[in-house]
Amino acid sequence: MRGRSRRDPDRLHPEEKGKGLLSLLLVAALVGPYVIGVLPVKAADSRQGGLQVAADVALGDKSYTLTADISYSLPETVAPSGAVLTRAQWIDELLAAVNAPETEVVYDNETLPFTDIDSHAKKNQILLAYANQLLPEMGTEFRPDAPADREFAAYTAVKALGFQPVKDIACADAAAITYKQEVETAVAMELFQLTDEAFRPAEELTQAEADAALSKVREIANVETPEENTGEVVYDEDAIIIPEDAEYTMDGTTITFTSGGDMIAEGSIFILPDQTPYKAVTVQKTDGAVVVETAEPDIQETLDEITASGTATADMSGFIPAEGVTFTEAAPAMAKAARVNVVDVEGSLAAPGKVNFKIHKKIGKGELYGNVAINLPKIKYKADVDLGWGGFNIKDVYLKFPLTIEATGGYEVKKDGGSYVPDDYILNGGLLELGKLPIAGIPGVTIYAQIGIKYEISGKIEVVCNIDGETGVQVLNNRLRKVDSLEADVDFKALAGSAKIGPSLSGLLEVCKRWDLIDFGVSAGPEASGELVIRNTDLMCIDASVFLYGELSALDEGVIGDWLDIGYTWEFWKKENSPLKANWHFENFSRVDHCTYEEETGKIVGRVADAADRNTSITGATITAYQGDSTTAAGSTQAGQDGGFELSLPAGDYKIKVTAAGYQSFECDVTVEKDKENYTEVLLMIDEQYEGVTGSARGRITNAVTGEGIHGATLTLRRGWNKTSGDVVATTETNEYGDYRIEMASGNYTATIERDGYVTVTKNIVVFPMDLGMQNASMNPNGEDLEAANLRVVLTWGETPSDLDSHLLGPTADGSDYFHIYYGNKRHNEDSVRIADLDVDDITSYGPETTSLYQKNESGTYSFYVHDYSNGGNSDSTAMSQSGAIVEVYLDGQLYKAYPVPTGKTGVNWHVFDYDAATNTITDVNQFTEDITYQPNANARMAAIPVPMDETK
């Protein structure tokens, strides 16, 4: 429906007004005697009935007899109108009336705002009212069972509805009222009434008054927005509507009409077919054309009335990315594939009304990273404004956004491959704009939604933030109120310093492509602050105060703000009233339940990547540790921008659960050794679209000493990684070449591999719909006819790099020199005695490479390294760190330990461990080094010897 110009036939004529008044008088005459004195009551069941009434009415010189049928309903039970509500009862009923979210408010006992509510039945409702800033100042006692008075009820009702009061009440007892503006709003909105020009603020609140007030509260808070877009923009009666078939061209502010512009004169307002109004400054008519120089008209000289409302659908295909944002349209199953490349911000469509963003934005010294998913399926709007001769009258204008936001990510500064906190570094607050979305209402009305990330950070953070509910702003009868039913679920996974970060959403209702009628902006999320302490054990500790922040601003840009001369910003959540308020402890960036300083702790270190491409990190993946059968997390952290994570835990055995949006979750068993970085394999996650889809895995099981395939080895599969007990889901055997292939539901599995004559081993595998290449394993023989090795080391890895090399260094028999076993020197003998061998060398991916020590120097120290031959000339290479390499160590014929390669590292030399022959013990090193060196005795203070290598093969 197009906008129209208002004409006299559409107005109410005087005779029509008279008829309406007559009708009103007749109704009053008939019904008045039966309703006078009726008070509001609270009914349970009711009795219904009817009666007929008649009345003689004289109008002028004529008499009339009027009859009417009246039906009625009487309550069976009536609450006494004088019953008084307590303060807690009123708050409970008020929250229900405004449909407040039934959120559990989390406060530590010592931070409760009131000392007399801890054991009260309405404790959570009182805390909700406090958290949403509904309560007046009242000290440390709430007095929940004291009677509620009228001023307390008026104040809290106005706050619950989100009104921003603007003027004081004028009444006979105004001097006795503390909150004059809130009471004025309550009276103006008909929540409470004046009696004999007095408000009676201290009078106890009766049930009858409460019911009447709550009825009005519900009427304001629960307005139903029509599903269809209805209404129109009514132009001033002198405005000229240009016909649809008019022909014209535009050049800046000049419009040239070749047809349809004859009625335009200087000073007139005209409306183009696209609903855009213009004011004619000059008009020239030449050669059959009308040339009009235009200016933007004033809204009050253009429009007479706006009556528009509806529920507009957010069509994400019209999303306009902000500068630096790459946006691609993708189906749900392909959404992650569209976000592979690393740019500042990438966006993709996931579903109607939903848009996803992947963020890697350099800001200051560090990077803001994460994933944001915003679901904004429907926009509710209304514009009921009268702009006639009497000036403006804003009857009801609102803009409401029902939404869901899921955000994970953080900010960190990287150095030497890891996170650190620069001294005295503060990232000034800012807004990362992601883009805006135009949403069409009725013709002439457009809504804009603008999306961004608000931040203010000092140090490093990792956070999860989920927001759900409805937000917006309304001007009702020229009075501003906020619309807020948001709920937030947040968790800081890592923190060192202080942070304030959360999604930002702005809304704007535009009329005729000219005027911003009403506007608002909201941002909400977690905030934390604390002091960083570095212990002498290199343990970084922070005790942080954690809470929610929420800010909503309104009427900063729109014409309504100019008309009413108001604009306002609400801090609806802050430290003092946040529904989440707690003290959390963080160590080395990760959140822990309690301080582990001086406890025997270790650290789980790893990386999370996409199973389809291990080079694709999964930023924001959550790693949660559980001990035994406990369902309470022992600790949790989140993968950073490179997929890397660290989690400090007391020494012990754990199962870690790996989860990420859009991926299948899985479990992995790990052991945490004290004072060590305990590395996991690269944790490979499978896209959720493959849940239940049949996939396959293949590989070869080889003899670690000979490199030949092992026929008849049995593979027993269990769900998860590093699982050696629990339900068996499948079994298979290797063929004559040692090859296996298995088909089953896609997922992460542990294969336990057994064969007579070999030490049992396990292999973590991924079953996937597409071929992931060989997933190989090697077995160490334990037959009596084989020459036993004191120490045997088996190296395996993935497809890339193609050539990793084993290096074993140790002392000669007399200790006067050392030997170096590698591809350039595969065997070391002394006096015809076999000392050490490179049993198997591999240069074409996967391995194994097997190194054995047969005779040891009882007082010697041996060192084992892995060298990336494929990238030997590039010390900045990360290929070996991402190779999936595993070093398995056998002592005296038994598997001692497996070392996954450290992730997130650069370099080509990995010092895995040292072996002390005197004590027959292994010492973890697990570090990337610049060179391969040999230290003859780890316990002696002797300089390390650089080891030369022949780099030719």
Secondary structure, DSSP 8 states (H G I E B T S, - for coil): ---EE--GGGS--HHHHHHHHHHHHHHHHHHHHHHTT-----BSSEEEEEEEEEEEEEETTEEEEEEEEEEEEEESSB--TT-B-BHHHHHHHHHHHTT------EE-GGG-S-TT-TT-TTHHHHHHHHHTT-S---TT---TTSB-BHHHHHHHHHHHTTB---S---STTGGG-S-HHHHHHHHHTTSS--BTTB--TTSB-BHHHHHHHHHHHHHHHT----SS-EEEEEE-TT-EE--TT-EEEEETTEEEEEES-TT--TT-EEE-TTS-EEEEEEEEEETTEEEEEEE---HHHHEEEEEEEEEEE--GGG-EE-TTEEEE---GGGTTGGG-S--SEEEEEEETTEEEEEEEEEETTEEEEEEEEEE--EEEEEEEEE-STT--EEEEEEEEEEEEEEEEEEEEEEETTEEE--TT--EEEEEEEEEEEEEE-STTEEEEEEEEEEEEEEEEEEEEEEEEEEEEEEEETTEEEEEE--EEEEEEEEEEEEEEEEEEEEEEEEETTTEEEEEEEEEEEEEEEEEEEE-TTS-EEEEEEEEEEEEEEESSSSHHHHHHT--EEEEEE-TTT-SEEEEEEEETTEEESS--TTS-EEEEEEEEEETTEEEEE-TT-EEEEE-TT--S-SEEEE--TTSEEEEEEESEEEEEEEE-TTB--EEEEEEE-TTSEEE---EEE-BGGGTT-EEEEEEEEEETTT--B-TT-EEEEEESBS--SS---EEEE--TTSEEEEEEESEEEEEEEE-TTB--EEEEEEEBSS---B--EEE-B--TTS---SEEEEEE--SSSS-EEEEEEEE-TTSSSEEEEBTTB-EEEETTEEEEEEEE---SSS--EEEEE-S--TT-EEEEEEEESTTTT-TT--TTTTTT-EEEEEETTEEEEEEE--SS---SEEEEEEEETTTTEEEEEEEE-SS-EE-S-TTS----EE-------
